[in-house]
Amino acid sequence: MRAALPALLVLALLAACGQKGPLYLRDQPPANQRPPKADPFKPVPYPKEADEESGAKK
């Protein structure tokens, strides 16, 4: 009885580890290659104010 409880706990922990299916290394792209970096973020400029659009001077 004493050995059954720890064995049951170990089995429950192993079953709940979250692993779904076998581990694998991908084929496309090869596992040792990193994907190319994306373009850097380009901020959107602020819209012009109404005074600048109409050409009015202060």
Summary of the structure (lengths in Angstrom):
residues: 58
radius of gyration: 30.1
end to end distance: 90.4
largest distance: 91.0
contacts: 47
relative contact order: 0.06
helix: 29%
strand: 0%
